[in-house]
Amino acid sequence: MSFSKMLIRLKWAHLVHRSLERLLAQSSPRLSQPKHMCHSQQVKQTRRLYSTGTPYTSKLMRNGDERKSVVLTEPISKWRNIRGHNPLGLMYQDPPRWGLTLQTYVQLTMLDQHISPIMAPIRMMERSIYSAKYIFVENLFKSGKMPEVDFAVLTEWFEWIVKNIDIPLDLIVYLQTSPQKCYERLKMRCREEEKVIPLEYLEAVHQRYEDWLIKQTLYKAPAPVLVIPADHDLQTMLKQYEENRYRILTSGNGQFKGHNLQ
C-alpha cells in the first residue's frame, strides 16, 4: 500500500472513530444514561429488498400516519457525501478496497437512526443496523469482495454495539420484491453509483433476505416479520398497506408472538 493511500485510510478511520465516539457519549442508553426514550416507543424496522425504492417505503408509511410515526429513510445523501467524499460510489467501483470504509459509515449512520430521540410514539426505519450487517456486509464477504480481516473488524464492531447499546425493535415489515422488479426500479431511479450493478448482485442480496427473514437459516430475525409482496404498482401497495395498517402500527402491544406473519 502506498503512503498516500495509507494516509487516506487512516483519515477515514479517524473520522468514523470520532463520529462514533461523539454518538455514544451523547446517546448511548447503556453507557451514558439508565433509560433511553426509545424504551417507551414502538420501533419498527421497515424492511425492504435492496432497490425496492425509497418512494415506496416513504409513501406507504406516511399515508395518514404522520402524527403517530417518524419515517427514517436510508441516509443515502450521507453515504454519497461525507466531507466531499463519496464512499458509496467508491465501494461500487472497488468493493475490496472500499467495502470496509462504506460499511463502517453505514453502521454508524444506522446506529444514529436507531437511538436518536424522536417525538412520535413510533419510529419507522427503511434500513437498519441489522440489514447492514446480515445482508450487505455478509454479501460482500461471501462473494469474495471483502477481505476476511475487514469482515472480522465489522463483525466485532456490530457485536459490541448490539451487546452494549439498546436497539429495541418490535416488527420487521419485509416488502418482498423479486430481483427482476428491483432491477427495473433501479434503472428507473438512475443513481449514478448504481449504474454498474448487475442483476446477479440483486439476486444474491434477495437470497440473503430470504434466508434471513423467511427461512431464518442465515441469522435469527430480531423481531416478528410481516411479509408484504411488493412487486405491485404504488396504488396496489398503498392498498396493501391499508389492509395491514393496524398490524404495523400496533405490534408493540405484544400480540405478535410468532414470526413470518403473512
C-alpha positions as CSV (number, residue, x, y, z in Angstrom):
1,M,0.0,0.0,0.0
2,S,1.4,3.4,-0.9
3,F,2.0,6.1,1.7
4,S,-0.8,8.3,0.2
5,K,-3.3,5.5,0.3
6,M,-2.4,4.7,3.9
7,L,-3.0,8.3,4.9
8,I,-6.4,8.3,3.2
9,R,-7.4,5.1,5.0
10,L,-6.2,6.4,8.4
11,K,-8.1,9.7,7.8
12,W,-11.3,7.7,7.1
13,A,-10.8,5.6,10.3
14,H,-10.2,8.7,12.4
15,L,-13.4,10.4,11.1
16,V,-15.5,7.4,11.7
17,H,-14.0,6.8,15.2
18,R,-14.6,10.4,16.3
19,S,-18.2,10.3,15.0
20,L,-19.0,7.1,16.8
21,E,-17.3,8.4,19.9
22,R,-19.5,11.5,20.0
23,L,-22.6,9.5,19.2
24,L,-22.0,7.1,22.1
25,A,-21.2,9.9,24.5
26,Q,-24.4,11.7,23.7
27,S,-26.9,9.0,23.1
28,S,-25.9,5.5,24.3
29,P,-28.7,4.2,26.6
30,R,-26.5,1.8,28.5
31,L,-23.3,3.8,28.7
32,S,-24.5,7.3,29.4
33,Q,-27.9,7.1,31.0
34,P,-30.0,4.3,32.7
35,K,-33.0,4.7,30.4
36,H,-33.4,6.0,26.8
37,M,-36.7,7.3,25.5
38,C,-36.6,4.5,22.8
39,H,-37.7,2.1,25.6
40,S,-41.1,3.6,25.7
41,Q,-41.5,3.8,21.9
42,Q,-42.5,1.3,19.3
43,V,-39.6,0.9,16.9
44,K,-40.4,-0.6,13.6
45,Q,-37.8,-1.5,11.0
46,T,-39.5,-1.2,7.6
47,R,-37.7,-3.9,5.8
48,R,-37.4,-3.8,2.0
49,L,-35.4,-5.6,-0.6
50,Y,-32.5,-3.6,-1.9
51,S,-33.7,-1.2,-4.6
52,T,-37.4,-1.7,-3.9
53,G,-37.3,2.1,-3.8
54,T,-37.4,4.9,-1.2
55,P,-40.7,6.4,-2.7
56,Y,-42.5,3.1,-2.0
57,T,-41.5,3.0,1.7
58,S,-41.9,6.6,2.5
59,K,-45.3,7.0,0.7
60,L,-46.6,3.8,2.3
61,M,-45.6,4.7,5.8
62,R,-46.6,8.4,5.6
63,N,-50.0,7.6,4.3
64,G,-52.0,9.4,7.0
65,D,-49.8,8.4,10.0
66,E,-47.6,11.4,10.2
67,R,-48.7,12.2,13.8
68,K,-48.2,8.7,15.0
69,S,-44.8,8.0,13.5
70,V,-41.5,9.3,12.2
71,V,-40.2,7.7,9.0
72,L,-36.4,7.5,8.7
73,T,-35.4,6.7,5.1
74,E,-32.0,5.4,4.3
75,P,-29.4,8.2,4.7
76,I,-28.2,7.9,1.1
77,S,-27.1,11.5,1.0
78,K,-24.6,10.9,3.8
79,W,-23.3,7.8,2.1
80,R,-22.8,9.8,-1.1
81,N,-21.1,12.7,0.5
82,I,-19.0,12.7,3.7
83,R,-16.9,15.9,3.7
84,G,-16.7,15.8,0.0
85,H,-16.1,12.1,-0.5
86,N,-18.5,9.6,-2.0
87,P,-17.9,6.2,-0.2
88,L,-20.9,4.6,-1.9
89,G,-19.5,5.3,-5.3
90,L,-16.1,4.2,-4.3
91,M,-17.4,0.9,-2.9
92,Y,-19.2,0.1,-6.2
93,Q,-16.0,0.9,-8.2
94,D,-13.7,-1.2,-6.0
95,P,-15.5,-3.3,-3.3
96,P,-12.4,-5.0,-1.8
97,R,-10.7,-1.6,-1.3
98,W,-13.7,0.5,-0.1
99,G,-16.2,-2.0,1.3
100,L,-15.0,-1.6,4.9
101,T,-15.0,2.2,4.6
102,L,-18.6,2.3,3.4
103,Q,-20.0,-0.3,5.7
104,T,-18.3,1.2,8.8
105,Y,-20.0,4.5,8.0
106,V,-23.3,2.7,7.2
107,Q,-23.2,1.1,10.6
108,L,-22.6,4.4,12.2
109,T,-25.5,6.2,10.4
110,M,-27.8,3.3,11.1
111,L,-27.0,3.4,14.8
112,D,-27.7,7.1,14.8
113,Q,-31.2,6.4,13.4
114,H,-31.9,3.7,15.9
115,I,-31.1,5.6,19.0
116,S,-31.7,9.3,18.2
117,P,-34.6,10.8,20.2
118,I,-37.9,11.4,18.4
119,M,-41.2,12.9,19.5
120,A,-43.6,10.4,17.8
121,P,-44.5,7.1,19.5
122,I,-43.5,5.0,16.5
123,R,-40.2,5.0,14.7
124,M,-40.2,3.5,11.2
125,M,-36.8,2.8,9.6
126,E,-36.3,1.9,5.9
127,R,-32.9,0.3,6.7
128,S,-31.3,-0.9,10.0
129,I,-28.0,-1.9,11.6
130,Y,-29.2,-5.5,11.3
131,S,-29.7,-5.4,7.5
132,A,-26.4,-3.6,7.0
133,K,-24.6,-6.5,8.7
134,Y,-26.7,-9.5,7.9
135,I,-27.2,-8.7,4.2
136,F,-24.7,-6.3,2.8
137,V,-21.6,-7.0,4.8
138,E,-22.2,-10.7,4.6
139,N,-22.8,-10.5,0.9
140,L,-19.5,-8.6,0.3
141,F,-17.6,-11.2,2.3
142,K,-19.3,-14.3,1.0
143,S,-18.9,-13.1,-2.6
144,G,-15.1,-12.7,-2.1
145,K,-15.2,-8.9,-2.3
146,M,-14.3,-8.2,1.3
147,P,-11.0,-9.4,2.9
148,E,-11.5,-11.6,5.9
149,V,-9.8,-9.1,8.2
150,D,-12.2,-6.4,7.2
151,F,-15.2,-8.7,7.8
152,A,-13.8,-9.6,11.2
153,V,-13.4,-5.9,12.2
154,L,-17.0,-5.1,11.1
155,T,-18.3,-8.1,12.9
156,E,-16.5,-7.1,16.1
157,W,-18.0,-3.6,15.9
158,F,-21.5,-4.9,15.3
159,E,-21.4,-7.5,18.1
160,W,-20.1,-4.9,20.5
161,I,-22.9,-2.4,19.5
162,V,-25.8,-4.8,19.9
163,K,-24.4,-6.1,23.2
164,N,-23.8,-2.7,24.8
165,I,-26.5,-0.4,23.3
166,D,-30.2,-1.0,23.5
167,I,-31.6,-1.2,19.9
168,P,-35.3,-2.0,20.5
169,L,-37.3,-3.5,17.6
170,D,-40.9,-4.5,17.5
171,L,-41.6,-5.5,14.0
172,I,-39.9,-6.1,10.6
173,V,-42.1,-5.3,7.6
174,Y,-40.5,-7.2,4.7
175,L,-41.5,-5.7,1.3
176,Q,-40.8,-8.9,-0.6
177,T,-39.7,-8.0,-4.1
178,S,-38.3,-10.1,-6.9
179,P,-34.7,-9.3,-8.1
180,Q,-36.1,-8.5,-11.6
181,K,-38.5,-5.9,-10.3
182,C,-35.8,-4.4,-8.2
183,Y,-33.5,-4.2,-11.3
184,E,-36.3,-2.4,-13.2
185,R,-36.8,0.1,-10.4
186,L,-33.0,0.6,-10.0
187,K,-32.8,1.5,-13.7
188,M,-35.7,3.9,-13.4
189,R,-34.3,5.9,-10.5
190,C,-30.9,6.1,-12.3
191,R,-28.5,6.8,-9.4
192,E,-25.1,7.3,-10.9
193,E,-23.4,4.9,-8.5
194,E,-25.8,2.1,-9.2
195,K,-25.2,2.0,-13.0
196,V,-22.6,-0.7,-12.5
197,I,-24.9,-3.0,-10.5
198,P,-25.8,-6.3,-12.4
199,L,-28.9,-8.3,-11.9
200,E,-26.8,-11.1,-10.4
201,Y,-25.9,-8.8,-7.4
202,L,-29.6,-8.2,-6.7
203,E,-30.3,-11.9,-6.9
204,A,-27.6,-12.6,-4.3
205,V,-28.9,-9.9,-2.0
206,H,-32.5,-11.2,-2.4
207,Q,-31.5,-14.7,-1.5
208,R,-29.8,-13.4,1.7
209,Y,-33.0,-11.5,2.7
210,E,-35.0,-14.7,2.1
211,D,-32.5,-16.8,4.1
212,W,-32.6,-14.2,6.9
213,L,-36.3,-13.2,7.1
214,I,-38.2,-16.1,5.6
215,K,-36.2,-19.3,6.2
216,Q,-34.2,-17.8,9.1
217,T,-31.3,-20.0,8.2
218,L,-28.8,-17.2,8.0
219,Y,-29.5,-15.4,11.3
220,K,-32.5,-15.3,13.6
221,A,-34.7,-12.3,12.9
222,P,-34.6,-9.8,15.9
223,A,-38.3,-9.2,15.7
224,P,-41.5,-10.8,14.2
225,V,-41.6,-10.4,10.4
226,L,-44.6,-9.2,8.5
227,V,-44.3,-10.1,4.8
228,I,-46.0,-7.9,2.2
229,P,-45.5,-8.8,-1.5
230,A,-44.1,-5.7,-3.2
231,D,-43.8,-6.4,-7.0
232,H,-47.0,-4.3,-7.5
233,D,-47.5,-0.7,-8.5
234,L,-47.7,2.0,-5.9
235,Q,-51.5,2.2,-5.8
236,T,-51.7,-1.6,-5.1
237,M,-49.0,-1.3,-2.5
238,L,-50.9,1.6,-0.8
239,K,-54.0,-0.7,-0.6
240,Q,-51.9,-3.5,0.9
241,Y,-50.6,-1.1,3.5
242,E,-54.1,0.0,4.4
243,E,-55.0,-3.7,4.9
244,N,-52.0,-4.1,7.3
245,R,-52.1,-0.7,8.9
246,Y,-53.3,-2.0,12.3
247,R,-50.8,-4.8,12.4
248,I,-47.9,-2.4,11.6
249,L,-48.9,0.4,14.0
250,T,-49.9,-1.7,17.0
251,S,-47.4,-4.6,17.0
252,G,-45.7,-3.1,20.1
253,N,-48.7,-4.2,22.2
254,G,-47.4,-7.8,22.2
255,Q,-49.9,-9.6,20.0
256,F,-47.2,-10.8,17.7
257,K,-45.6,-13.8,19.3
258,G,-44.6,-15.7,16.1
259,H,-42.5,-14.9,13.1
260,N,-43.2,-14.7,9.3
261,L,-46.6,-13.2,9.5
262,Q,-48.2,-13.4,6.1
